[in-house]
């Protein structure tokens, strides 16, 4: 019999999306999987809908817990998984029918503990694949994969476009609360272990781009949590792998200036964090702008930020307006 894969679906108040998500998983061509729905204290009709699926399908289980945020919901899923391999699907997304068959085959054929794929960014009725050459496959050790992730290349930061051998989560500490960057926190912790990552450019995960997500929202307490977590992860990674310090710093620098955009949305400028970000950008500007893997638009953004952060905000909003008009 083939290896059992546990597909974890963490959900909090996902009544609008859960049916499409579960239906896409139930179409998998891989023949031995279970779906583990982690109901993170939903207060809408999520549990009712999930229970209907559980009653209809033998390979669906529900674990209900008090609301503690996405990282802890994922932890609960891992702790309750029966499979020797684990995958994740966020409730507002969906996947291609052969996604887990392809990823499992990659793990076996390449001797990898993790397999990853490309994704399609879904904007309403328009889907934009991340990669065009979908036949491309690469194999990386953990340090190469960590380098790829921090350069925002093949091995993306996301938890959900991957299949993992369950053992990779042993002794990994899952974060608490909800915050931007929870994927970076978890995936970089896993990639600190000696392992192999197989990657395919096939875009099989459909990632819904919703304006209501935290990454598009106004500055809040969750952003403060995220900022402090990025600082800790950058410091911890730099201590463990000092040869990649500039990679880690450049990665979080991009995230930091986006927090300033969030501040501008509700004019909630946290002076302490803003001043820290200004100092960090000034410190890292030279290495950031010299890095050949960083797109020109981000380098321009950092240069504008160094002139004045409000100039950067103006430029960012202009680019977002143009992007929106092109997608219409």
N, C-alpha and C positions, 0 to 999 in steps of 0.2 A: 504493500500500500504506500502511496505517496505521502510525503510529510504533511502534517496538519498545519495549516496557516490560520492564525487568529487575526481577524480583521477588526480592529477596535474603532468604534465610532463614538467619540465623546460628544455629548450634546447637552446644551443648556438652552431651553426655550427655542427649539428648532422645528416647531410644528410646520412652518412654511416650506421647509426643505427636506425633511427626513424621508419622505416617501421616495422622492427622486433619487436621493443618495442610496437608500437601501435597495431600490430596484436595480440600480446600476451594479451594485455589488452582487446581487443575486443572479446576475447574468454572467458571472465569471466562468470562463472555460476551464479553469483549474478545478479538479474534481474532489478536493478534500480541504474544505475550509469551514470555519465557524465565524459568525458575526457576533461580536460582543458589544452591545450598546451600553455605554456608561452614561446613565442619566444623572447629570450633575445638579440635582435639586431643581429640575424644571418646574415652573408654575403654570405653564400653558398646557396644551393638549399633547405635548410630546410623548409623555409616558403612555397615554391612551393609545396613540397611533403605534408606538413601539410594541406595546403588548399585543395588539392585533397581529403584527408581524410575527412575534414570538409564538403565538398560538397556531399560526399557519405553517411556520417553517421550523423543522426540528433542529436546524443548525444555527438558530438565533437564540441568544441569551441576553438577558437584561440584568445589569447591576445598578441599583439605585443608591445614591449617596447624597449627603448634604453638599450644598454648593460650596466648592473651595477653589474653583478656577480650573482652567484647561490643563496646566501641568499636573495637578493632582488627579484629575480625571484620567489622564493618560497613565499615570502611575497605577491607579486602581485597575485599569484595563490590563496592564502588564502583569500585575499580581494575580489576576483572575484568568489569565490566558492559559488554555490547554495546549496550544500549538507550540511546535518547536521553532516556528517562524512567526513573526509579528509584523502586521502592517497597520497603518492608520489612515482613516478617511475622515476629514472634517465634514460635519453634517450639511453644510451649505454647498458642498462640492460633489462631483461625481466622477466615475472612472470608466475607462474602456473595458469591454468584456474580457480581453486577454491580458490585462495589466499584470495580475499576480502570477499568471502562468509564465509570462515572459520574464518577470523578475526572479521567480523561483528557478527557472532554467538557467538564468545567468549565475545565480548563486552556486548551483551545482556544477555547471560547466567551467566556471572560472575559479572555483574554490574560494568563493567570497562569503564573508559574514554579512555583508550589506550589498544590496543591489538597488540602483536608483535609476529613475527615468526622467524624461522631460515632461513639461506640462503645457497645457493650453490656457492662456489667460482669457477668461470669458467676460466680455463686456455686453451684457444684454443678449442681443441676437448675433453678436459678432465674436468669434473666437480667434485668438491670435496665438499660433503655435510658437513655442520658445525657440525651437530649432527647426531647420529646414532639411538638413541631411540626416534623416531618421535612421539610416543604416549604420551610423557611426557608433562604435562601442569602444570603451577604454577600461582598463583595469588599473587601480591605484592602490598603493599602500596607505595606511592611515595618515601619514604626514603629507603625502601628495594630495590626498583628498582634502585635508585641512587647508592646504595651500589653495586648492581649487575653490573651496567654499569661500575663503576670505578674499579671493580675487573675483568672486561672483561669476565664476565660469561654470564648468560642467556640473560638479557636485554642489547643488544648491543647498541653501540653509534649511529648507523646509523638512519637517519631520515626515510629512505625509506622502511624498513621492518616492518612498523607499520601502524595501522589505528587509527585515532584520532577523538574524538568528537571535532567538530569545536570550541567549547567554550574554549578548553584548550589553544588556541592561543590568547585569549583576553589579551591585555596589554603586550604581549611578544614582546620584541624589537629584530627585526631581524638585524643581522650584515650587514655591507657593504663590498664591494670588494670581491674578490676571495682569499681564503686561505685554507690551510690544517687545519682541525679542525672545519670547519663551522658546521658540524653535532654535535660535542660535545657542541658547543656554544648553539645551538638551543635546543637540547634534554635536556641538564641539566637545561636550563631555564624553560622548561615545567615541568620537574620533581621537581622543587622547589614548585610546587603547590600541595595542598592536593588532591590526586586522586588515582585511582586504576589502576594497569597495569596487564592484563592477558597475559600470554606468552605460546606459544606452540613451541615444538622442531621441528615441521614439517618444512622442508626446502623448502619454496615455492618461494623465491626470488632468481633470478640468477644474481650474481654480477660479471660482467666482469672484469678480472684482466688485465689491459693494462699497458704496460711499459711506455707509454707516459703521464700517469697521473702525477699530481703534486707530489704525494707521492713517485714517482720513479724518480723525476727530480732533476736537479742541483739546488743549492741554489740561491734564487732570492729574489726580493722585497716581493713577496707573502709569502715566508717563514718568513721574518721579521715581517710582519703583523700577521701571525699565532703565532709566538713566543710571541709577546706582548699580543695577545688575550688570549692565554693559561695562561699567568701570571695573567691577570685581572680576568679570570674565576676562577682560582684556589684561588685567594685572596677573591673573592666575595663569592664563595661557602664555603670556610673555615670560613668566618665571619658569614654566616647564619647557618652553621651546623658544629661548631667547633669540635664535636665529631668524624667527618669524615675527619679531616684535613690530616691525614696520607694517607688516600685513594686518596684524590685529588692530593696530592703531588706525590705519587707513580705513578699515572696515567700520569701526565704531565712529570714526569722524563723520562719515556719511550719515550714519544714524543720528548722531548728535544734532547736526544742522537741521535735520527734519523735525526734531523736537522743537526747534525755534519756529519752524513753520506752524507747528501745532499751537505754540504760544500765541502766534499772531491771529489765529482763528477766533480766539475769545479775548485777545489782548491781556492774557494772563501771563505776564512775563515774570518768571521766577528769577529774581536778580542774582541769587547765589549760583544757580545752575547756569544761567546765561553767561555770567562772568567766567565760570569754570570752562564752559564751552569755548568762549572767545580765546582764553589762554591756550586751550588744547589745540584749537585750529591754528593759532599763531605758531605754536611749537611744531606742528606736523605739516604745515603748509608746503614746505619745500619738498619733503619726501613724497607727499601726496601728489603734488603736481608733476613730479618726475616719474611717477610710476606709470609704466607703459600699458598696464592692464586697466587703468581707470579711464572711463570715457571722458571726452573733452567737455561735455556739458557739466559734468560734476566738478572738473577742475575750474571751469569758469565760475561755477557756483561758489566754490571755496574762495576764489580771488575776489568775487563780489562781496562775500561775507567779510573778508578781511578789510575791505574798504568801509563797509557798514552793513550790519546784519539786516537792516531794513531794505537796503538795496538788493540784497540777496532774496529777500521775501518777495519783493516786487518782480524780480526776474523769474522766480519760481512760479508765481501766480500767472505770469504771462505765458510761460511754457505749458502749464496745465490747461489754460484756456485754449491754446492752439491744439493741444492733444485731444481735448474734448471735442472740438469742432471737427477734427479729422476722423474721429470715431463715429460721428453722427451719420 
